[in-house]
Amino acid sequence: MQHAGNGTTVDLTPYVYLGAYPSKLVDALDLALTHGTMPAEMKSIITTAVQNVNEGGNLRKVQKGAYLILTSGYYNVWH
């Protein structure tokens, strides 16, 4: 992460190739963002949401997965 003005930007490019593999993508985001502690039910829900992204390609899938994790109560309790 790098700070840019009043906000924070997140470089998601290392995860873009995983957009083609939603469960692997969610596993990687889980490891990076929740240290591998995400509950199985949450992972399943996020994986389904990522699989259902129809526009924007792999980057959009990564953005969706990251957004759902970063805005979850689970993530916010840990951080």
mmCIF file of the N, C-alpha and C atoms, coordinates in Angstrom:
data_MODEL
# 
_entry.id   MODEL 
# 
loop_
_atom_site.group_PDB 
_atom_site.id 
_atom_site.type_symbol 
_atom_site.label_atom_id 
_atom_site.label_alt_id 
_atom_site.label_comp_id 
_atom_site.label_asym_id 
_atom_site.label_entity_id 
_atom_site.label_seq_id 
_atom_site.pdbx_PDB_ins_code 
_atom_site.Cartn_x 
_atom_site.Cartn_y 
_atom_site.Cartn_z 
_atom_site.occupancy 
_atom_site.B_iso_or_equiv 
_atom_site.pdbx_formal_charge 
_atom_site.auth_seq_id 
_atom_site.auth_comp_id 
_atom_site.auth_asym_id 
_atom_site.auth_atom_id 
_atom_site.pdbx_PDB_model_num 
ATOM 1   N N  . MET A 1 1  ? 0.843   -1.172  0.000   1.00 0.00 ? 1  MET A N  1 
ATOM 2   C CA . MET A 1 1  ? 0.000   0.000   0.000   1.00 0.00 ? 1  MET A CA 1 
ATOM 3   C C  . MET A 1 1  ? 0.886   1.231   0.000   1.00 0.00 ? 1  MET A C  1 
ATOM 4   N N  . GLN A 1 2  ? 0.395   2.247   -0.653  1.00 0.00 ? 2  GLN A N  1 
ATOM 5   C CA . GLN A 1 2  ? 1.097   3.509   -0.622  1.00 0.00 ? 2  GLN A CA 1 
ATOM 6   C C  . GLN A 1 2  ? 0.091   4.620   -0.380  1.00 0.00 ? 2  GLN A C  1 
ATOM 7   N N  . HIS A 1 3  ? 0.550   5.649   0.264   1.00 0.00 ? 3  HIS A N  1 
ATOM 8   C CA . HIS A 1 3  ? -0.336  6.759   0.573   1.00 0.00 ? 3  HIS A CA 1 
ATOM 9   C C  . HIS A 1 3  ? -0.297  7.761   -0.569  1.00 0.00 ? 3  HIS A C  1 
ATOM 10  N N  . ALA A 1 4  ? -1.452  8.225   -0.983  1.00 0.00 ? 4  ALA A N  1 
ATOM 11  C CA . ALA A 1 4  ? -1.565  9.195   -2.073  1.00 0.00 ? 4  ALA A CA 1 
ATOM 12  C C  . ALA A 1 4  ? -2.532  10.287  -1.645  1.00 0.00 ? 4  ALA A C  1 
ATOM 13  N N  . GLY A 1 5  ? -2.006  11.389  -1.209  1.00 0.00 ? 5  GLY A N  1 
ATOM 14  C CA . GLY A 1 5  ? -2.866  12.491  -0.795  1.00 0.00 ? 5  GLY A CA 1 
ATOM 15  C C  . GLY A 1 5  ? -3.696  12.118  0.410   1.00 0.00 ? 5  GLY A C  1 
ATOM 16  N N  . ASN A 1 6  ? -4.994  12.269  0.292   1.00 0.00 ? 6  ASN A N  1 
ATOM 17  C CA . ASN A 1 6  ? -5.898  12.021  1.404   1.00 0.00 ? 6  ASN A CA 1 
ATOM 18  C C  . ASN A 1 6  ? -6.360  10.579  1.508   1.00 0.00 ? 6  ASN A C  1 
ATOM 19  N N  . GLY A 1 7  ? -5.924  9.717   0.621   1.00 0.00 ? 7  GLY A N  1 
ATOM 20  C CA . GLY A 1 7  ? -6.403  8.343   0.636   1.00 0.00 ? 7  GLY A CA 1 
ATOM 21  C C  . GLY A 1 7  ? -5.259  7.347   0.552   1.00 0.00 ? 7  GLY A C  1 
ATOM 22  N N  . THR A 1 8  ? -5.632  6.121   0.413   1.00 0.00 ? 8  THR A N  1 
ATOM 23  C CA . THR A 1 8  ? -4.655  5.045   0.287   1.00 0.00 ? 8  THR A CA 1 
ATOM 24  C C  . THR A 1 8  ? -4.964  4.283   -0.989  1.00 0.00 ? 8  THR A C  1 
ATOM 25  N N  . THR A 1 9  ? -3.936  3.930   -1.722  1.00 0.00 ? 9  THR A N  1 
ATOM 26  C CA . THR A 1 9  ? -4.131  3.104   -2.904  1.00 0.00 ? 9  THR A CA 1 
ATOM 27  C C  . THR A 1 9  ? -3.548  1.726   -2.628  1.00 0.00 ? 9  THR A C  1 
ATOM 28  N N  . VAL A 1 10 ? -4.149  0.737   -3.235  1.00 0.00 ? 10 VAL A N  1 
ATOM 29  C CA . VAL A 1 10 ? -3.704  -0.637  -3.060  1.00 0.00 ? 10 VAL A CA 1 
ATOM 30  C C  . VAL A 1 10 ? -3.335  -1.190  -4.429  1.00 0.00 ? 10 VAL A C  1 
ATOM 31  N N  . ASP A 1 11 ? -2.138  -1.695  -4.566  1.00 0.00 ? 11 ASP A N  1 
ATOM 32  C CA . ASP A 1 11 ? -1.688  -2.279  -5.827  1.00 0.00 ? 11 ASP A CA 1 
ATOM 33  C C  . ASP A 1 11 ? -2.183  -3.724  -5.894  1.00 0.00 ? 11 ASP A C  1 
ATOM 34  N N  . LEU A 1 12 ? -3.170  -3.965  -6.724  1.00 0.00 ? 12 LEU A N  1 
ATOM 35  C CA . LEU A 1 12 ? -3.768  -5.293  -6.859  1.00 0.00 ? 12 LEU A CA 1 
ATOM 36  C C  . LEU A 1 12 ? -3.172  -6.100  -8.006  1.00 0.00 ? 12 LEU A C  1 
ATOM 37  N N  . THR A 1 13 ? -2.241  -5.517  -8.754  1.00 0.00 ? 13 THR A N  1 
ATOM 38  C CA . THR A 1 13 ? -1.708  -6.207  -9.929  1.00 0.00 ? 13 THR A CA 1 
ATOM 39  C C  . THR A 1 13 ? -1.107  -7.586  -9.634  1.00 0.00 ? 13 THR A C  1 
ATOM 40  N N  . PRO A 1 14 ? -0.510  -7.825  -8.462  1.00 0.00 ? 14 PRO A N  1 
ATOM 41  C CA . PRO A 1 14 ? 0.017   -9.173  -8.219  1.00 0.00 ? 14 PRO A CA 1 
ATOM 42  C C  . PRO A 1 14 ? -1.069  -10.253 -8.155  1.00 0.00 ? 14 PRO A C  1 
ATOM 43  N N  . TYR A 1 15 ? -2.320  -9.849  -8.007  1.00 0.00 ? 15 TYR A N  1 
ATOM 44  C CA . TYR A 1 15 ? -3.417  -10.806 -7.871  1.00 0.00 ? 15 TYR A CA 1 
ATOM 45  C C  . TYR A 1 15 ? -4.238  -10.982 -9.148  1.00 0.00 ? 15 TYR A C  1 
ATOM 46  N N  . VAL A 1 16 ? -4.001  -10.150 -10.151 1.00 0.00 ? 16 VAL A N  1 
ATOM 47  C CA . VAL A 1 16 ? -4.846  -10.145 -11.348 1.00 0.00 ? 16 VAL A CA 1 
ATOM 48  C C  . VAL A 1 16 ? -4.888  -11.507 -12.022 1.00 0.00 ? 16 VAL A C  1 
ATOM 49  N N  . TYR A 1 17 ? -3.765  -12.188 -12.125 1.00 0.00 ? 17 TYR A N  1 
ATOM 50  C CA . TYR A 1 17 ? -3.757  -13.497 -12.789 1.00 0.00 ? 17 TYR A CA 1 
ATOM 51  C C  . TYR A 1 17 ? -4.645  -14.506 -12.052 1.00 0.00 ? 17 TYR A C  1 
ATOM 52  N N  . LEU A 1 18 ? -4.846  -14.305 -10.750 1.00 0.00 ? 18 LEU A N  1 
ATOM 53  C CA . LEU A 1 18 ? -5.681  -15.219 -9.968  1.00 0.00 ? 18 LEU A CA 1 
ATOM 54  C C  . LEU A 1 18 ? -7.176  -14.988 -10.186 1.00 0.00 ? 18 LEU A C  1 
ATOM 55  N N  . GLY A 1 19 ? -7.520  -13.908 -10.868 1.00 0.00 ? 19 GLY A N  1 
ATOM 56  C CA . GLY A 1 19 ? -8.930  -13.652 -11.152 1.00 0.00 ? 19 GLY A CA 1 
ATOM 57  C C  . GLY A 1 19 ? -9.583  -14.779 -11.937 1.00 0.00 ? 19 GLY A C  1 
ATOM 58  N N  . ALA A 1 20 ? -8.786  -15.519 -12.680 1.00 0.00 ? 20 ALA A N  1 
ATOM 59  C CA . ALA A 1 20 ? -9.307  -16.661 -13.445 1.00 0.00 ? 20 ALA A CA 1 
ATOM 60  C C  . ALA A 1 20 ? -9.594  -17.862 -12.549 1.00 0.00 ? 20 ALA A C  1 
ATOM 61  N N  . TYR A 1 21 ? -9.140  -17.807 -11.312 1.00 0.00 ? 21 TYR A N  1 
ATOM 62  C CA . TYR A 1 21 ? -9.294  -18.906 -10.351 1.00 0.00 ? 21 TYR A CA 1 
ATOM 63  C C  . TYR A 1 21 ? -9.860  -18.345 -9.048  1.00 0.00 ? 21 TYR A C  1 
ATOM 64  N N  . PRO A 1 22 ? -11.160 -18.072 -9.000  1.00 0.00 ? 22 PRO A N  1 
ATOM 65  C CA . PRO A 1 22 ? -11.744 -17.370 -7.854  1.00 0.00 ? 22 PRO A CA 1 
ATOM 66  C C  . PRO A 1 22 ? -11.410 -17.947 -6.477  1.00 0.00 ? 22 PRO A C  1 
ATOM 67  N N  . SER A 1 23 ? -11.416 -19.257 -6.321  1.00 0.00 ? 23 SER A N  1 
ATOM 68  C CA . SER A 1 23 ? -11.119 -19.798 -4.987  1.00 0.00 ? 23 SER A CA 1 
ATOM 69  C C  . SER A 1 23 ? -9.654  -19.572 -4.613  1.00 0.00 ? 23 SER A C  1 
ATOM 70  N N  . LYS A 1 24 ? -8.762  -19.665 -5.586  1.00 0.00 ? 24 LYS A N  1 
ATOM 71  C CA . LYS A 1 24 ? -7.345  -19.380 -5.312  1.00 0.00 ? 24 LYS A CA 1 
ATOM 72  C C  . LYS A 1 24 ? -7.146  -17.898 -5.023  1.00 0.00 ? 24 LYS A C  1 
ATOM 73  N N  . LEU A 1 25 ? -7.884  -17.054 -5.726  1.00 0.00 ? 25 LEU A N  1 
ATOM 74  C CA . LEU A 1 25 ? -7.808  -15.622 -5.476  1.00 0.00 ? 25 LEU A CA 1 
ATOM 75  C C  . LEU A 1 25 ? -8.236  -15.313 -4.051  1.00 0.00 ? 25 LEU A C  1 
ATOM 76  N N  . VAL A 1 26 ? -9.364  -15.857 -3.637  1.00 0.00 ? 26 VAL A N  1 
ATOM 77  C CA . VAL A 1 26 ? -9.854  -15.592 -2.278  1.00 0.00 ? 26 VAL A CA 1 
ATOM 78  C C  . VAL A 1 26 ? -8.886  -16.159 -1.244  1.00 0.00 ? 26 VAL A C  1 
ATOM 79  N N  . ASP A 1 27 ? -8.298  -17.308 -1.504  1.00 0.00 ? 27 ASP A N  1 
ATOM 80  C CA . ASP A 1 27 ? -7.282  -17.857 -0.592  1.00 0.00 ? 27 ASP A CA 1 
ATOM 81  C C  . ASP A 1 27 ? -6.098  -16.902 -0.464  1.00 0.00 ? 27 ASP A C  1 
ATOM 82  N N  . ALA A 1 28 ? -5.645  -16.343 -1.588  1.00 0.00 ? 28 ALA A N  1 
ATOM 83  C CA . ALA A 1 28 ? -4.503  -15.417 -1.566  1.00 0.00 ? 28 ALA A CA 1 
ATOM 84  C C  . ALA A 1 28 ? -4.856  -14.127 -0.838  1.00 0.00 ? 28 ALA A C  1 
ATOM 85  N N  . LEU A 1 29 ? -6.051  -13.604 -1.080  1.00 0.00 ? 29 LEU A N  1 
ATOM 86  C CA . LEU A 1 29 ? -6.475  -12.395 -0.377  1.00 0.00 ? 29 LEU A CA 1 
ATOM 87  C C  . LEU A 1 29 ? -6.666  -12.663 1.113   1.00 0.00 ? 29 LEU A C  1 
ATOM 88  N N  . ASP A 1 30 ? -7.161  -13.840 1.436   1.00 0.00 ? 30 ASP A N  1 
ATOM 89  C CA . ASP A 1 30 ? -7.301  -14.240 2.836   1.00 0.00 ? 30 ASP A CA 1 
ATOM 90  C C  . ASP A 1 30 ? -5.937  -14.227 3.527   1.00 0.00 ? 30 ASP A C  1 
ATOM 91  N N  . LEU A 1 31 ? -4.979  -14.810 2.878   1.00 0.00 ? 31 LEU A N  1 
ATOM 92  C CA . LEU A 1 31 ? -3.623  -14.858 3.453   1.00 0.00 ? 31 LEU A CA 1 
ATOM 93  C C  . LEU A 1 31 ? -3.052  -13.451 3.639   1.00 0.00 ? 31 LEU A C  1 
ATOM 94  N N  . ALA A 1 32 ? -3.234  -12.614 2.624   1.00 0.00 ? 32 ALA A N  1 
ATOM 95  C CA . ALA A 1 32 ? -2.657  -11.264 2.673   1.00 0.00 ? 32 ALA A CA 1 
ATOM 96  C C  . ALA A 1 32 ? -3.402  -10.332 3.627   1.00 0.00 ? 32 ALA A C  1 
ATOM 97  N N  . LEU A 1 33 ? -4.714  -10.462 3.697   1.00 0.00 ? 33 LEU A N  1 
ATOM 98  C CA . LEU A 1 33 ? -5.507  -9.478  4.440   1.00 0.00 ? 33 LEU A CA 1 
ATOM 99  C C  . LEU A 1 33 ? -5.977  -9.941  5.806   1.00 0.00 ? 33 LEU A C  1 
ATOM 100 N N  . THR A 1 34 ? -6.167  -11.239 5.996   1.00 0.00 ? 34 THR A N  1 
ATOM 101 C CA . THR A 1 34 ? -6.638  -11.723 7.293   1.00 0.00 ? 34 THR A CA 1 
ATOM 102 C C  . THR A 1 34 ? -5.721  -12.810 7.853   1.00 0.00 ? 34 THR A C  1 
ATOM 103 N N  . HIS A 1 35 ? -4.529  -12.894 7.308   1.00 0.00 ? 35 HIS A N  1 
ATOM 104 C CA . HIS A 1 35 ? -3.511  -13.831 7.789   1.00 0.00 ? 35 HIS A CA 1 
ATOM 105 C C  . HIS A 1 35 ? -3.983  -15.277 7.780   1.00 0.00 ? 35 HIS A C  1 
ATOM 106 N N  . GLY A 1 36 ? -4.852  -15.600 6.799   1.00 0.00 ? 36 GLY A N  1 
ATOM 107 C CA . GLY A 1 36 ? -5.318  -16.970 6.655   1.00 0.00 ? 36 GLY A CA 1 
ATOM 108 C C  . GLY A 1 36 ? -6.342  -17.405 7.685   1.00 0.00 ? 36 GLY A C  1 
ATOM 109 N N  . THR A 1 37 ? -7.035  -16.449 8.294   1.00 0.00 ? 37 THR A N  1 
ATOM 110 C CA . THR A 1 37 ? -7.981  -16.787 9.366   1.00 0.00 ? 37 THR A CA 1 
ATOM 111 C C  . THR A 1 37 ? -9.447  -16.601 8.972   1.00 0.00 ? 37 THR A C  1 
ATOM 112 N N  . MET A 1 38 ? -9.707  -16.305 7.704   1.00 0.00 ? 38 MET A N  1 
ATOM 113 C CA . MET A 1 38 ? -11.084 -16.058 7.279   1.00 0.00 ? 38 MET A CA 1 
ATOM 114 C C  . MET A 1 38 ? -11.928 -17.323 7.454   1.00 0.00 ? 38 MET A C  1 
ATOM 115 N N  . PRO A 1 39 ? -13.114 -17.196 8.032   1.00 0.00 ? 39 PRO A N  1 
ATOM 116 C CA . PRO A 1 39 ? -13.992 -18.359 8.188   1.00 0.00 ? 39 PRO A CA 1 
ATOM 117 C C  . PRO A 1 39 ? -14.393 -18.946 6.825   1.00 0.00 ? 39 PRO A C  1 
ATOM 118 N N  . ALA A 1 40 ? -14.577 -20.260 6.793   1.00 0.00 ? 40 ALA A N  1 
ATOM 119 C CA . ALA A 1 40 ? -14.900 -20.962 5.548   1.00 0.00 ? 40 ALA A CA 1 
ATOM 120 C C  . ALA A 1 40 ? -16.170 -20.414 4.901   1.00 0.00 ? 40 ALA A C  1 
ATOM 121 N N  . GLU A 1 41 ? -17.182 -20.101 5.696   1.00 0.00 ? 41 GLU A N  1 
ATOM 122 C CA . GLU A 1 41 ? -18.432 -19.589 5.138   1.00 0.00 ? 41 GLU A CA 1 
ATOM 123 C C  . GLU A 1 41 ? -18.220 -18.246 4.439   1.00 0.00 ? 41 GLU A C  1 
ATOM 124 N N  . MET A 1 42 ? -17.413 -17.387 5.038   1.00 0.00 ? 42 MET A N  1 
ATOM 125 C CA . MET A 1 42 ? -17.111 -16.090 4.431   1.00 0.00 ? 42 MET A CA 1 
ATOM 126 C C  . MET A 1 42 ? -16.354 -16.285 3.121   1.00 0.00 ? 42 MET A C  1 
ATOM 127 N N  . LYS A 1 43 ? -15.391 -17.198 3.127   1.00 0.00 ? 43 LYS A N  1 
ATOM 128 C CA . LYS A 1 43 ? -14.630 -17.482 1.902   1.00 0.00 ? 43 LYS A CA 1 
ATOM 129 C C  . LYS A 1 43 ? -15.554 -17.977 0.796   1.00 0.00 ? 43 LYS A C  1 
ATOM 130 N N  . SER A 1 44 ? -16.489 -18.823 1.149   1.00 0.00 ? 44 SER A N  1 
ATOM 131 C CA . SER A 1 44 ? -17.426 -19.358 0.167   1.00 0.00 ? 44 SER A CA 1 
ATOM 132 C C  . SER A 1 44 ? -18.291 -18.253 -0.431  1.00 0.00 ? 44 SER A C  1 
ATOM 133 N N  . ILE A 1 45 ? -18.780 -17.368 0.390   1.00 0.00 ? 45 ILE A N  1 
ATOM 134 C CA . ILE A 1 45 ? -19.622 -16.263 -0.072  1.00 0.00 ? 45 ILE A CA 1 
ATOM 135 C C  . ILE A 1 45 ? -18.840 -15.337 -0.995  1.00 0.00 ? 45 ILE A C  1 
ATOM 136 N N  . ILE A 1 46 ? -17.611 -15.006 -0.604  1.00 0.00 ? 46 ILE A N  1 
ATOM 137 C CA . ILE A 1 46 ? -16.793 -14.107 -1.420  1.00 0.00 ? 46 ILE A CA 1 
ATOM 138 C C  . ILE A 1 46 ? -16.390 -14.786 -2.725  1.00 0.00 ? 46 ILE A C  1 
ATOM 139 N N  . THR A 1 47 ? -16.073 -16.069 -2.678  1.00 0.00 ? 47 THR A N  1 
ATOM 140 C CA . THR A 1 47 ? -15.731 -16.801 -3.896  1.00 0.00 ? 47 THR A CA 1 
ATOM 141 C C  . THR A 1 47 ? -16.895 -16.779 -4.877  1.00 0.00 ? 47 THR A C  1 
ATOM 142 N N  . THR A 1 48 ? -18.100 -16.999 -4.383  1.00 0.00 ? 48 THR A N  1 
ATOM 143 C CA . THR A 1 48 ? -19.290 -16.954 -5.245  1.00 0.00 ? 48 THR A CA 1 
ATOM 144 C C  . THR A 1 48 ? -19.467 -15.568 -5.844  1.00 0.00 ? 48 THR A C  1 
ATOM 145 N N  . ALA A 1 49 ? -19.283 -14.532 -5.054  1.00 0.00 ? 49 ALA A N  1 
ATOM 146 C CA . ALA A 1 49 ? -19.411 -13.160 -5.554  1.00 0.00 ? 49 ALA A CA 1 
ATOM 147 C C  . ALA A 1 49 ? -18.382 -12.874 -6.642  1.00 0.00 ? 49 ALA A C  1 
ATOM 148 N N  . VAL A 1 50 ? -17.159 -13.340 -6.442  1.00 0.00 ? 50 VAL A N  1 
ATOM 149 C CA . VAL A 1 50 ? -16.102 -13.143 -7.440  1.00 0.00 ? 50 VAL A CA 1 
ATOM 150 C C  . VAL A 1 50 ? -16.433 -13.910 -8.715  1.00 0.00 ? 50 VAL A C  1 
ATOM 151 N N  . GLN A 1 51 ? -16.929 -15.117 -8.593  1.00 0.00 ? 51 GLN A N  1 
ATOM 152 C CA . GLN A 1 51 ? -17.298 -15.923 -9.763  1.00 0.00 ? 51 GLN A CA 1 
ATOM 153 C C  . GLN A 1 51 ? -18.401 -15.252 -10.570 1.00 0.00 ? 51 GLN A C  1 
ATOM 154 N N  . ASN A 1 52 ? -19.255 -14.499 -9.919  1.00 0.00 ? 52 ASN A N  1 
ATOM 155 C CA . ASN A 1 52 ? -20.393 -13.863 -10.579 1.00 0.00 ? 52 ASN A CA 1 
ATOM 156 C C  . ASN A 1 52 ? -20.078 -12.515 -11.216 1.00 0.00 ? 52 ASN A C  1 
ATOM 157 N N  . VAL A 1 53 ? -18.827 -12.073 -11.148 1.00 0.00 ? 53 VAL A N  1 
ATOM 158 C CA . VAL A 1 53 ? -18.430 -10.838 -11.823 1.00 0.00 ? 53 VAL A CA 1 
ATOM 159 C C  . VAL A 1 53 ? -18.352 -11.137 -13.318 1.00 0.00 ? 53 VAL A C  1 
ATOM 160 N N  . ASN A 1 54 ? -19.154 -10.427 -14.108 1.00 0.00 ? 54 ASN A N  1 
ATOM 161 C CA . ASN A 1 54 ? -19.230 -10.706 -15.539 1.00 0.00 ? 54 ASN A CA 1 
ATOM 162 C C  . ASN A 1 54 ? -18.553 -9.664  -16.419 1.00 0.00 ? 54 ASN A C  1 
ATOM 163 N N  . GLU A 1 55 ? -18.250 -8.516  -15.874 1.00 0.00 ? 55 GLU A N  1 
ATOM 164 C CA . GLU A 1 55 ? -17.636 -7.447  -16.655 1.00 0.00 ? 55 GLU A CA 1 
ATOM 165 C C  . GLU A 1 55 ? -16.369 -6.959  -15.970 1.00 0.00 ? 55 GLU A C  1 
ATOM 166 N N  . GLY A 1 56 ? -15.424 -6.514  -16.761 1.00 0.00 ? 56 GLY A N  1 
ATOM 167 C CA . GLY A 1 56 ? -14.216 -5.913  -16.211 1.00 0.00 ? 56 GLY A CA 1 
ATOM 168 C C  . GLY A 1 56 ? -13.043 -6.859  -16.081 1.00 0.00 ? 56 GLY A C  1 
ATOM 169 N N  . GLY A 1 57 ? -13.230 -8.113  -16.424 1.00 0.00 ? 57 GLY A N  1 
ATOM 170 C CA . GLY A 1 57 ? -12.133 -9.061  -16.425 1.00 0.00 ? 57 GLY A CA 1 
ATOM 171 C C  . GLY A 1 57 ? -11.600 -9.402  -15.049 1.00 0.00 ? 57 GLY A C  1 
ATOM 172 N N  . ASN A 1 58 ? -10.384 -9.918  -15.050 1.00 0.00 ? 58 ASN A N  1 
ATOM 173 C CA . ASN A 1 58 ? -9.767  -10.387 -13.808 1.00 0.00 ? 58 ASN A CA 1 
ATOM 174 C C  . ASN A 1 58 ? -9.535  -9.271  -12.795 1.00 0.00 ? 58 ASN A C  1 
ATOM 175 N N  . LEU A 1 59 ? -9.175  -8.080  -13.273 1.00 0.00 ? 59 LEU A N  1 
ATOM 176 C CA . LEU A 1 59 ? -8.951  -6.979  -12.330 1.00 0.00 ? 59 LEU A CA 1 
ATOM 177 C C  . LEU A 1 59 ? -10.220 -6.677  -11.552 1.00 0.00 ? 59 LEU A C  1 
ATOM 178 N N  . ARG A 1 60 ? -11.341 -6.674  -12.220 1.00 0.00 ? 60 ARG A N  1 
ATOM 179 C CA . ARG A 1 60 ? -12.615 -6.396  -11.537 1.00 0.00 ? 60 ARG A CA 1 
ATOM 180 C C  . ARG A 1 60 ? -12.927 -7.477  -10.507 1.00 0.00 ? 60 ARG A C  1 
ATOM 181 N N  . LYS A 1 61 ? -12.583 -8.722  -10.806 1.00 0.00 ? 61 LYS A N  1 
ATOM 182 C CA . LYS A 1 61 ? -12.791 -9.810  -9.846  1.00 0.00 ? 61 LYS A CA 1 
ATOM 183 C C  . LYS A 1 61 ? -11.936 -9.597  -8.599  1.00 0.00 ? 61 LYS A C  1 
ATOM 184 N N  . VAL A 1 62 ? -10.702 -9.184  -8.805  1.00 0.00 ? 62 VAL A N  1 
ATOM 185 C CA . VAL A 1 62 ? -9.804  -8.915  -7.670  1.00 0.00 ? 62 VAL A CA 1 
ATOM 186 C C  . VAL A 1 62 ? -10.334 -7.745  -6.851  1.00 0.00 ? 62 VAL A C  1 
ATOM 187 N N  . GLN A 1 63 ? -10.771 -6.694  -7.534  1.00 0.00 ? 63 GLN A N  1 
ATOM 188 C CA . GLN A 1 63 ? -11.319 -5.536  -6.832  1.00 0.00 ? 63 GLN A CA 1 
ATOM 189 C C  . GLN A 1 63 ? -12.532 -5.930  -5.991  1.00 0.00 ? 63 GLN A C  1 
ATOM 190 N N  . LYS A 1 64 ? -13.394 -6.740  -6.550  1.00 0.00 ? 64 LYS A N  1 
ATOM 191 C CA . LYS A 1 64 ? -14.599 -7.189  -5.831  1.00 0.00 ? 64 LYS A CA 1 
ATOM 192 C C  . LYS A 1 64 ? -14.211 -7.984  -4.587  1.00 0.00 ? 64 LYS A C  1 
ATOM 193 N N  . GLY A 1 65 ? -13.314 -8.953  -4.748  1.00 0.00 ? 65 GLY A N  1 
ATOM 194 C CA . GLY A 1 65 ? -12.877 -9.762  -3.612  1.00 0.00 ? 65 GLY A CA 1 
ATOM 195 C C  . GLY A 1 65 ? -12.221 -8.929  -2.527  1.00 0.00 ? 65 GLY A C  1 
ATOM 196 N N  . ALA A 1 66 ? -11.322 -8.044  -2.924  1.00 0.00 ? 66 ALA A N  1 
ATOM 197 C CA . ALA A 1 66 ? -10.634 -7.192  -1.951  1.00 0.00 ? 66 ALA A CA 1 
ATOM 198 C C  . ALA A 1 66 ? -11.620 -6.268  -1.245  1.00 0.00 ? 66 ALA A C  1 
ATOM 199 N N  . TYR A 1 67 ? -12.539 -5.687  -2.005  1.00 0.00 ? 67 TYR A N  1 
ATOM 200 C CA . TYR A 1 67 ? -13.536 -4.794  -1.419  1.00 0.00 ? 67 TYR A CA 1 
ATOM 201 C C  . TYR A 1 67 ? -14.379 -5.521  -0.372  1.00 0.00 ? 67 TYR A C  1 
ATOM 202 N N  . LEU A 1 68 ? -14.847 -6.709  -0.725  1.00 0.00 ? 68 LEU A N  1 
ATOM 203 C CA . LEU A 1 68 ? -15.698 -7.448  0.210   1.00 0.00 ? 68 LEU A CA 1 
ATOM 204 C C  . LEU A 1 68 ? -14.961 -7.816  1.494   1.00 0.00 ? 68 LEU A C  1 
ATOM 205 N N  . ILE A 1 69 ? -13.691 -8.125  1.382   1.00 0.00 ? 69 ILE A N  1 
ATOM 206 C CA . ILE A 1 69 ? -12.906 -8.452  2.579   1.00 0.00 ? 69 ILE A CA 1 
ATOM 207 C C  . ILE A 1 69 ? -12.605 -7.188  3.381   1.00 0.00 ? 69 ILE A C  1 
ATOM 208 N N  . LEU A 1 70 ? -12.117 -6.152  2.696   1.00 0.00 ? 70 LEU A N  1 
ATOM 209 C CA . LEU A 1 70 ? -11.687 -4.941  3.394   1.00 0.00 ? 70 LEU A CA 1 
ATOM 210 C C  . LEU A 1 70 ? -12.820 -4.179  4.057   1.00 0.00 ? 70 LEU A C  1 
ATOM 211 N N  . THR A 1 71 ? -14.040 -4.354  3.576   1.00 0.00 ? 71 THR A N  1 
ATOM 212 C CA . THR A 1 71 ? -15.174 -3.653  4.187   1.00 0.00 ? 71 THR A CA 1 
ATOM 213 C C  . THR A 1 71 ? -15.965 -4.544  5.144   1.00 0.00 ? 71 THR A C  1 
ATOM 214 N N  . SER A 1 72 ? -15.511 -5.763  5.328   1.00 0.00 ? 72 SER A N  1 
ATOM 215 C CA . SER A 1 72 ? -16.226 -6.676  6.223   1.00 0.00 ? 72 SER A CA 1 
ATOM 216 C C  . SER A 1 72 ? -15.938 -6.355  7.686   1.00 0.00 ? 72 SER A C  1 
ATOM 217 N N  . GLY A 1 73 ? -16.885 -6.674  8.523   1.00 0.00 ? 73 GLY A N  1 
ATOM 218 C CA . GLY A 1 73 ? -16.680 -6.530  9.956   1.00 0.00 ? 73 GLY A CA 1 
ATOM 219 C C  . GLY A 1 73 ? -15.555 -7.429  10.442  1.00 0.00 ? 73 GLY A C  1 
ATOM 220 N N  . TYR A 1 74 ? -15.411 -8.575  9.809   1.00 0.00 ? 74 TYR A N  1 
ATOM 221 C CA . TYR A 1 74 ? -14.354 -9.511  10.192  1.00 0.00 ? 74 TYR A CA 1 
ATOM 222 C C  . TYR A 1 74 ? -12.980 -8.878  10.020  1.00 0.00 ? 74 TYR A C  1 
ATOM 223 N N  . TYR A 1 75 ? -12.740 -8.264  8.876   1.00 0.00 ? 75 TYR A N  1 
ATOM 224 C CA . TYR A 1 75 ? -11.449 -7.602  8.621   1.00 0.00 ? 75 TYR A CA 1 
ATOM 225 C C  . TYR A 1 75 ? -11.246 -6.448  9.596   1.00 0.00 ? 75 TYR A C  1 
ATOM 226 N N  . ASN A 1 76 ? -12.277 -5.659  9.798   1.00 0.00 ? 76 ASN A N  1 
ATOM 227 C CA . ASN A 1 76 ? -12.143 -4.485  10.638  1.00 0.00 ? 76 ASN A CA 1 
ATOM 228 C C  . ASN A 1 76 ? -11.899 -4.825  12.103  1.00 0.00 ? 76 ASN A C  1 
ATOM 229 N N  . VAL A 1 77 ? -12.360 -5.953  12.566  1.00 0.00 ? 77 VAL A N  1 
ATOM 230 C CA . VAL A 1 77 ? -12.072 -6.376  13.941  1.00 0.00 ? 77 VAL A CA 1 
ATOM 231 C C  . VAL A 1 77 ? -10.599 -6.727  14.084  1.00 0.00 ? 77 VAL A C  1 
ATOM 232 N N  . TRP A 1 78 ? -10.027 -7.369  13.065  1.00 0.00 ? 78 TRP A N  1 
ATOM 233 C CA . TRP A 1 78 ? -8.621  -7.784  13.130  1.00 0.00 ? 78 TRP A CA 1 
ATOM 234 C C  . TRP A 1 78 ? -7.666  -6.621  12.932  1.00 0.00 ? 78 TRP A C  1 
ATOM 235 N N  . HIS A 1 79 ? -8.115  -5.561  12.273  1.00 0.00 ? 79 HIS A N  1 
ATOM 236 C CA . HIS A 1 79 ? -7.215  -4.459  11.974  1.00 0.00 ? 79 HIS A CA 1 
ATOM 237 C C  . HIS A 1 79 ? -7.721  -3.229  12.643  1.00 0.00 ? 79 HIS A C  1 
# 
